[in-house]
Amino acid sequence: MAVIMLVLYLGSYLAYRTVHIEVWERNGQPYVIFPASSPIVYYLYRPLTYLDGALTGMGFHLGSHHE
């Protein structure tokens, strides 16, 4: 059961990550954007963002970079 939950967690993160990438104009780097209005999503996936950032160099941001 734990393996299934882990696979679902990883799969949902990868799906979220794929859909919510934004390239910041200032530095041209991609970031996964988490909604500022719902920080629970950010905190839910926060453990994976550390691993993802270390492995891929992906950045993460709470709220859009658009000003």
Secondary structure, DSSP 8 states (H G I E B T S, - for coil): -HHHHHHHHHHHHHHHHHHSEEE-TTT--EEEEE-TT-HHHHHHHHHHHHHHHHHH--EEEES-S--
